[in-house]
Amino acid sequence: MPAKLKTALLFALAGLIVGAVIATLIAGLMLGVLVGAGLAILGAVFGFFRPSVSSQSSPDEIENR
């Protein structure tokens, strides 16, 4: 599994866990589900597009993001 994909999945999982905690704290379960889904999507996007330290990206590649 590519490192970027693994990182994206980890961030998505963290977002889902935070969303589940928020859902238990907030009386409205639907709001917690929506927040959790939003955090999971944001986490996946952040984890996938986060520049990794191990791979050296060229300046052109960084500009194209």
C-alpha positions in Angstrom: 0.0 0.0 0.0 1.4 3.4 -0.9 2.5 5.6 2.0 0.3 8.5 0.9 -2.8 6.2 0.8 -1.9 4.7 4.2 -1.6 8.3 5.7 -4.9 9.3 4.1 -6.6 6.3 5.7 -5.1 7.1 9.1 -6.3 10.7 9.0 -9.8 9.5 7.8 -9.9 7.0 10.7 -8.9 9.7 13.1 -11.7 12.0 11.8 -14.2 9.2 12.2 -13.1 8.6 15.8 -13.4 12.3 16.6 -16.8 12.4 15.0 -17.9 9.4 17.1 -16.8 11.1 20.3 -18.6 14.3 19.2 -21.7 12.3 18.4 -21.7 10.8 21.9 -21.2 14.2 23.5 -23.9 16.0 21.4 -27.5 15.0 21.9 -28.2 15.3 18.1 -26.7 12.2 16.7 -27.2 13.4 13.1 -25.0 16.4 13.7 -22.2 14.2 15.1 -22.5 11.9 12.0 -22.2 14.9 9.7 -19.3 16.4 11.6 -17.6 13.0 11.6 -18.0 12.5 7.9 -16.7 16.0 7.2 -13.7 15.4 9.4 -13.0 12.1 7.7 -13.1 13.7 4.3 -10.9 16.5 5.4 -8.5 14.1 7.1 -8.3 12.0 4.0 -7.7 15.0 1.7 -5.1 16.4 4.1 -3.4 13.0 4.6 -3.2 12.4 0.8 -2.0 15.8 -0.2 0.3 16.4 2.7 3.9 16.6 1.4 5.8 13.7 2.8 9.3 14.2 4.1 10.7 11.0 2.6 9.9 11.8 -1.0 11.5 14.9 -2.4 9.1 16.7 -4.7 10.2 18.9 -7.5 9.1 22.6 -7.3 7.0 22.1 -10.4 5.1 19.2 -8.8 4.4 21.3 -5.7 3.1 24.2 -7.8 0.7 22.0 -9.7 -1.1 20.9 -6.6 
